[in-house]
Amino acid sequence: MNLFIDPQEADVVKLGGGNLDEAMKSQIDSAITREAEDRWRCGVRKCTKLFLEEKFVRSHIQKRHKDWLERLSLEVTLGQSTSNM
């Protein structure tokens, strides 16, 4: 009942939903590959940029692949809402 009264305060995970942040992190992690000890590659779409540290790849994805992140967020959100029905 609290979900309808105050949806901002509802704990979706306790109600059977998934955690959006964890799902997004998992997808981003799968788009990053480690080529060597000090080489990380972006695997979003056809991007093949190479970086010296993983944090630089994450920053690159947030800046250069915003549309991919938005679409991914929408897919994760829709996937969670349809699985709860």
N, C-alpha and C positions, 0 to 999 in steps of 0.2 A: 504494500500500500504506500509506503514511503517513497517508492520509485515514482509514483504519479504525483505525490504531493510536493516532493523536493528532489527532482531528478539529478540536480548537480551534486547532491550529497550521497547519492546511492552508490554502493560498492558493487560494481558490475561483476567483479570476479566472484563475490559471494553469491550472486544471483545466477551463476552458471555461465557467465560470459568470460571472454578471454581478456588478457591485459594487452592493450593496444601498443604500449611502449615495448613490451617484450616481443610481440609479434613483428614490429617494425625493426627492432634490433636484430632479430633473427634473419630477416630478409636482407638487411644491409650487410650483415656478416657473410651471408652466402654470396654477395656480390663482390666481396674483397678476397683476393687470393694472394697468398704469400709465395713469391717467386724464389726468393733466397733469404738469407738471414736479415739482410737490410734492404729488401726490395718487396714492395707491395703493389699490386695492380688493381685498378678499378675495372670491374666487370659489368658495369651497368650498360645495357644495350651493347653497342659496338665500341664503346670507349675502351681504350687499352692503355691509358696513361699509367705511368710507373712512378712510384713515390718511395722515399727513403724510410718513412715510418707510417704505421697504420693510421695514426691520428691525422696525417695529412690526407689520406684517402677519404676518411670520414668527412673532413672539412670540404674536400673537393666535391663529394657527393651532395652535401648540403647546399653548396653554392652553385654548382653546375648542373645538377640533376634534380632540380626542384620539382619539375613536372612529373618525373618518375616517382619521387617520394610522395607527391600528392595523390597520384593514381594508386600507388601502393597502399597508402593510408585509406583511401576510399574502398579498395578491394578488401582490405583486412576488416574494416568497419562493416561493410556489407556482408562479408562472409560470416562475421560473428552474429549479425542480426538475423540472418537467414537460418543459421544453425540453432538459434534459440527458439525458433517458431515451431 
